[in-house]
Amino acid sequence: MKTGIAIIGGGPAGLAAAVAAREAGVEDILIIERDNELGGILNQCIHNGFGLHTFKEELTGPEYAERYIEKAEELRIPYMLHTIVVDIGEDKVITVMNKERGMFRIEAKAVILAMGCRERSRGALNIPGYRPAGIYSAGTAQRYVNMEGRMPGKKVVILGSGDIGLIMARRMTLEGAQVQVVAELMPYSGGLKRNIVQCLDDYDIPLKLSHTVIDIKGKKRVEGVTLARVDENRRPIPGTEEYYECDTLLLSCGLIPENELSSQMGVELNPVTSGPVVNESLETNVEGVFACGNVLHVHDLVDYVSGEAKLAGENAAAYVKGALPKAGKGIPLKGENGVRYTVPCTVDTERMAQKQIVRFRVGDVYRDSCLCVYYNDKCVSRVKKKVMAPGEMEQITLLKSKLQEAGDLESITIRIEQE
Ligand SMILES: Cc1cc2nc3c(=O)[nH]c(=O)nc-3n(C[C@H](O)[C@H](O)[C@H](O)COP(=O)(O)OP(=O)(O)OC[C@H]3O[C@@H](n4cnc5c(N)ncnc54)[C@H](O)[C@@H]3O)c2cc1C
């Protein structure tokens, strides 16, 4: 089987990339999705707050996904459900598997990686104690409650203050559970400020920063957990232990981009994001292979996922039509002094659009500081920011005209400086 553009993953990123590629004139597109429906993780996010940027409306996750699914259907973009990609070669030969056809191969001219991310598991977190029933990742609990109509438990402690954990604190409360506390190892929350206010403060659920679970009681089922305050090296401080009786522990301790397929095919990964290193076209080091959405870096808002995926779809379309100039060296983009990474990692002034959005996260909470952009050693922009936090994605916009005016640059650096 052959296709022009193969898109791995039918979540919001895969769908927006497919729509953009079709609108850019590519007929031959195939979305490959392992689940039994399109929409990705949004299908289990039944709360509202999606789409404020893209549609200027407040939608639920499934409603947001539906807009793109309808568009894909309207444009007659082919997709395969219940079909998992098990391997991709550097030659863009994709090995897939489904019930009807078993294992088979698809040859693609271009590939868009849109596999999303997965939650960090308890094993990776090394919590001491037994392994009783009642410990779930927040995303699994979200699926149980919102899609399968089952309650994981009644008395809940949540470890980790990522957005999914915060949203599940509210969701479990609305379903009648008693959410006692959200404990966060870091001195700041990993989630959006709006989720702390709307999901914890509004329901009087305490958030304990610089705290972790040091023991889980219960052999068959969770009976309780012990929390302790941690020092600046994240080590529990003796004497600060507090015991919480509970039957459920939800873990919301970070998301990891799903890049096993990407690294197998030789795509270079950024150790900070665990996502592919991409240039301004969102193309990886493997020519004709693009990446977007949470597989590239974990996003806070799905609207940004859709915007980024549109760019990947347009560039993949240009690539298969032979209209994308060959990637040059590009100017390296660097994050410094609190800026943890940048997406993209390089910009080629020939290939970039008139405006290039660069997204990143900061490594700590910064108040009353400045976000500065340097061309080589020269500061070209200094924007005052009241607060920047790791839970919220930041962005700057680079202008092609300004970069071309600047001539040959060795680097563009984004850094945080005192006001
Ligand atoms: C558990 C969880 C809950 C979340 N809840 C929220 C929330 O409440 N609010 C919010 O704003 N954001 C939430 N997010 C973030 C949300 O994931 C993103 O905003 C957005 O869904 C990312 O889109 P995506 O298309 O990149 O990834 P996804 O939506 O994850 O889609 C990726 C798709 O790729 C498919 N796939 C993966 N590997 C393969 C393969 N090998 N073969 C075939 N198909 C494959 C998956 O089945 C999936 O459908 C959540 C994320 C997770 C993991």
PDBQT file of the ligand as one rigid body, heavy atoms in Angstrom, charges set to zero:
ROOT
HETATM    1  C1  LIG A 501      -4.415  11.345  30.147  1.00  0.00    +0.000 C 
HETATM    2  C2  LIG A 501      -4.383  12.744  29.587  1.00  0.00    +0.000 A 
HETATM    3  C3  LIG A 501      -5.393  13.659  29.915  1.00  0.00    +0.000 A 
HETATM    4  C4  LIG A 501      -5.348  14.969  29.418  1.00  0.00    +0.000 A 
HETATM    5  N1  LIG A 501      -6.289  15.847  29.826  1.00  0.00    +0.000 NA
HETATM    6  C5  LIG A 501      -6.224  17.112  29.373  1.00  0.00    +0.000 A 
HETATM    7  C6  LIG A 501      -7.173  18.050  29.792  1.00  0.00    +0.000 A 
HETATM    8  O1  LIG A 501      -8.022  17.731  30.583  1.00  0.00    +0.000 OA
HETATM    9  N2  LIG A 501      -7.111  19.315  29.263  1.00  0.00    +0.000 N 
HETATM   10  C7  LIG A 501      -6.151  19.687  28.342  1.00  0.00    +0.000 A 
HETATM   11  O2  LIG A 501      -6.131  20.844  27.861  1.00  0.00    +0.000 OA
HETATM   12  N3  LIG A 501      -5.245  18.812  27.953  1.00  0.00    +0.000 NA
HETATM   13  C8  LIG A 501      -5.249  17.544  28.445  1.00  0.00    +0.000 A 
HETATM   14  N4  LIG A 501      -4.304  16.670  28.062  1.00  0.00    +0.000 N 
HETATM   15  C9  LIG A 501      -3.338  17.155  27.089  1.00  0.00    +0.000 C 
HETATM   16  C10 LIG A 501      -3.829  16.738  25.690  1.00  0.00    +0.000 C 
HETATM   17  O3  LIG A 501      -3.258  15.478  25.468  1.00  0.00    +0.000 OA
HETATM   18  C11 LIG A 501      -3.400  17.623  24.529  1.00  0.00    +0.000 C 
HETATM   19  O4  LIG A 501      -3.889  18.927  24.618  1.00  0.00    +0.000 OA
HETATM   20  C12 LIG A 501      -3.828  17.084  23.156  1.00  0.00    +0.000 C 
HETATM   21  O5  LIG A 501      -4.787  16.077  23.265  1.00  0.00    +0.000 OA
HETATM   22  C13 LIG A 501      -2.622  16.565  22.452  1.00  0.00    +0.000 C 
HETATM   23  O6  LIG A 501      -3.006  16.153  21.169  1.00  0.00    +0.000 OA
HETATM   24  P1  LIG A 501      -2.172  15.080  20.396  1.00  0.00    +0.000 P 
HETATM   25  O7  LIG A 501      -2.916  14.802  19.142  1.00  0.00    +0.000 OA
HETATM   26  O8  LIG A 501      -0.766  15.523  20.311  1.00  0.00    +0.000 OA
HETATM   27  O9  LIG A 501      -2.178  13.796  21.348  1.00  0.00    +0.000 OA
HETATM   28  P2  LIG A 501      -3.341  12.770  21.741  1.00  0.00    +0.000 P 
HETATM   29  O10 LIG A 501      -4.625  13.452  21.976  1.00  0.00    +0.000 OA
HETATM   30  O11 LIG A 501      -2.771  11.983  22.854  1.00  0.00    +0.000 OA
HETATM   31  O12 LIG A 501      -3.473  11.864  20.430  1.00  0.00    +0.000 OA
HETATM   32  C14 LIG A 501      -2.469  10.961  20.021  1.00  0.00    +0.000 C 
HETATM   33  C15 LIG A 501      -3.132   9.823  19.276  1.00  0.00    +0.000 C 
HETATM   34  O13 LIG A 501      -2.123   8.990  18.711  1.00  0.00    +0.000 OA
HETATM   35  C16 LIG A 501      -2.549   7.650  18.820  1.00  0.00    +0.000 C 
HETATM   36  N5  LIG A 501      -1.361   6.786  18.758  1.00  0.00    +0.000 N 
HETATM   37  C17 LIG A 501      -0.278   6.794  19.589  1.00  0.00    +0.000 A 
HETATM   38  N6  LIG A 501       0.609   5.865  19.214  1.00  0.00    +0.000 NA
HETATM   39  C18 LIG A 501       0.098   5.255  18.123  1.00  0.00    +0.000 A 
HETATM   40  C19 LIG A 501       0.551   4.193  17.294  1.00  0.00    +0.000 A 
HETATM   41  N7  LIG A 501       1.732   3.591  17.501  1.00  0.00    +0.000 N 
HETATM   42  N8  LIG A 501      -0.225   3.801  16.241  1.00  0.00    +0.000 NA
HETATM   43  C20 LIG A 501      -1.432   4.407  16.006  1.00  0.00    +0.000 A 
HETATM   44  N9  LIG A 501      -1.910   5.402  16.766  1.00  0.00    +0.000 NA
HETATM   45  C21 LIG A 501      -1.161   5.828  17.811  1.00  0.00    +0.000 A 
HETATM   46  C22 LIG A 501      -3.258   7.604  20.180  1.00  0.00    +0.000 C 
HETATM   47  O14 LIG A 501      -4.142   6.513  20.280  1.00  0.00    +0.000 OA
HETATM   48  C23 LIG A 501      -3.980   8.947  20.179  1.00  0.00    +0.000 C 
HETATM   49  O15 LIG A 501      -5.282   8.869  19.664  1.00  0.00    +0.000 OA
HETATM   50  C24 LIG A 501      -4.322  15.368  28.545  1.00  0.00    +0.000 A 
HETATM   51  C25 LIG A 501      -3.318  14.439  28.184  1.00  0.00    +0.000 A 
HETATM   52  C26 LIG A 501      -3.327  13.156  28.717  1.00  0.00    +0.000 A 
HETATM   53  C27 LIG A 501      -2.224  12.180  28.346  1.00  0.00    +0.000 C 
ENDROOT
TORSDOF 0
